[in-house]
Amino acid sequence: MNRRKSLANYLGIKKSEVEKSVYGENVFDADGAEYLVLTDDEADESAAEYIKDSLWAFNASFLSGYTGLDECIFKALQDKCEDANDAFLSLVESNGGIDGLIEDAISADGRGHFLSGYDGNESENGEYFIYRTS
């Protein structure tokens, strides 16, 4: 089953009602909304990339608990927003590693939290995972 058909089945609509979006390779417009449709491996990779790119926005106590560093370090850096993301990544890499943090974050919140900007949910249909993005 392809992505369009999987999304159509999930939504209970015809495949012809699912259109390719201009916003990405695996993004589709259907039923008045936008959806990201990924394989399991693609979802893992996309969630990992999102986490790496948004460490500055993570809860300081979560980062502190993972790295063992004082929470005030992360709170001080958060004032710089995304400009401090490289510093966050460096701190995480030096104190536990990014892979473990990604695993812990996905375990705590699920991939949908990172990939579904609309409602934070992850749905599965066949071999694909579906995330509503708008």
N, C-alpha and C positions, 0 to 999 in steps of 0.2 A: 504494500500500500504506500502511495506517495504522501507527501506532507499535506498537499491540498485536500486530498481525499480524507486523510485522517482528521484534519480540522473540520471538514464538512460533516463527517460522521459524528464527531464530538458535539458539534453544534446542532445536529439534526437538520441540516440544510443540504441543498444540492451542491455538488462540486463546482458547478458553474457560477455559484454565488460567492465563491472564494476567489479573491483577486490578489495577485502579487503586489506587495507594497513597494514603494520607492525607497523605503527606509532600511532595507537590508535584505540579504540573500534568503533568509529563512523567516521573513516577516510577511504576514498576509493581512489583508483587510477582508472582514466578513461580518455580516450581521451588525453593521454599525460600529464595529470595534476593530482594534488592531491586535494581532496575535503573533507571538514568537513560537515557532514549531521546531523542536530540536530532538536529536537522538540523545540517549543517555550520556554518551561521551561528550557530545557537543554541549549539553547542559552543564556537565561538570566543568568543562573548559570555560564556558561563558561565565558561570558563577565565580570561578576562581579569578578570572580577569577582572570582573566587577569588584570583587573583594580587594584585590591588589590595588585597584585604582581609587578605592574609596576608604582606605584605612583611616584617613583623617576624620571621617565621619562616624567611626565606630565609637561605641560607649567606652569611655576611658577606663571604667572599672573592669570591663571585659578584657581590654588590652593589658591592663595591669595584672589581672589574674593569670593571663596566658604567659606573659613575659617575666613576671616576677618583679618588674620595675614599679616604682611608685606611681600611683595614679596622677599625681600633680604634674609629672613630666608630660603625660599625654594631654592633660587639660591645658597646659601652657601652650603646647604646639597647636591645639585645635583652633586657637584664635587666628591662625594663619590660613585656615581652611585648606583647600586643595594644594596650595603652594607648599604645604608642609608634608604632603603625602610621601615624598621620597625619604624624608626623615623618619616618618612612621615605619615605612618599609625597612629601612636600615635598622631601626631599633628592634623590630620583630625578627628580622633575619639573624641578628646577633644574639637574640634571647629566645630561642625556641624554634625559629624557622617559620617561613610563611606557609609551607604545606600543612603543618600541624594546625596553624591558626585557621586556615581555610577549612580544614576538616571539622574543627570545633565549631566554627561559625555556621557551616551548613548543617551540622548535627543539631545545633541549638535552634536555628530559625528555618531551615529548609531552603532548597534552591529557589523556590518561588519568592521568598523574601527578597532575593537579590535580582531575580529576572523578571518578575511581574510587577511593573510599576503601578498597575491598576489596583490589584487586591492582594498581592503577595501569595497567591495560590499557584500550585502546580497541579495540572491534570494530566492523566495519561490516557492515550488512545492508541492501541496497537503498539508499535515500536517507537512512538513519538511521545514527547512531553510537551504540553501546551501551556503557554503563559500569556495571559491577557496583559497587554502593555498600555492600552488606552481604552 
